Amino acid sequence: MIGVAMFTTIKTLWEKHKKKTVIAELTGHDWKTVSKVVKMIESGAGYPDNGSTYAVEPLFHRVGGNGLDDLGHFLFEQRR
């Protein structure tokens, strides 16, 4: 599946051009991929969320969740 940025790009281009072949040429994707994304857009669905969390989230809880400054310091110390 394509990324969030390309999903947004196709969505924006679809709102402007309404032509799958033009969008495929502009993005470099196959027209079938563009067609799948357009079907998702027209059905009202957003980008599919796979439920994953960010890689930093477990570390954030490990340092106590006291803010991003503490997390940055923790990551800096881990690299040393």
C-alpha positions in Angstrom: 0.0 0.0 0.0 1.1 3.6 -0.6 2.1 5.9 2.2 0.0 8.7 3.8 1.8 11.4 1.8 1.0 9.8 -1.6 -2.6 9.0 -0.5 -3.0 12.7 0.2 -1.3 13.7 -3.1 -3.6 11.4 -5.0 -6.6 12.8 -3.1 -5.7 16.4 -3.9 -5.0 15.6 -7.6 -8.3 13.7 -7.8 -10.2 16.8 -6.5 -8.5 18.9 -9.2 -8.3 16.7 -12.3 -10.7 13.8 -11.9 -8.6 11.8 -14.4 -6.9 8.7 -13.2 -4.4 8.5 -16.1 -3.2 12.1 -15.4 -2.8 11.3 -11.8 -0.9 8.1 -12.6 1.5 10.0 -14.9 2.1 12.8 -12.3 2.7 10.4 -9.4 4.5 7.6 -11.2 2.1 5.0 -10.0 0.2 2.5 -12.0 -3.4 3.5 -12.9 -4.7 0.5 -11.0 -3.1 1.8 -7.8 -4.6 5.2 -8.4 -8.0 3.5 -9.1 -7.9 1.7 -5.8 -7.1 4.9 -3.9 -9.8 6.8 -5.7 -12.3 4.1 -4.8 -11.3 4.5 -1.1 -11.6 8.3 -1.4 -15.0 8.2 -3.0 -16.3 5.7 -0.4 -15.4 8.3 2.2 -12.7 6.2 3.8 -9.5 7.8 4.9 -6.0 6.3 4.8 -6.2 2.8 6.3 -4.7 2.8 9.8 -2.9 -0.4 10.7 -3.1 0.4 14.5 0.7 0.5 14.9 2.3 2.9 17.4 5.3 5.0 16.8 8.7 3.5 17.5 9.4 6.2 20.2 6.3 5.5 22.2 7.7 2.7 24.4 10.7 4.8 25.1 8.5 7.7 26.1 6.7 5.5 28.7 10.1 4.1 29.9 11.4 7.6 30.8 8.2 8.3 32.7 6.3 10.4 30.1 7.6 13.6 31.5 7.8 15.4 28.2 9.7 15.3 24.9 12.7 17.1 26.5 13.3 14.1 28.8 12.8 11.7 25.9 15.4 13.6 23.8 17.9 13.5 26.7 17.2 9.8 27.2 17.8 9.0 23.5 20.9 11.1 23.5 22.3 9.2 26.5 21.4 5.8 24.9 23.5 6.6 21.9 26.6 7.3 24.0 
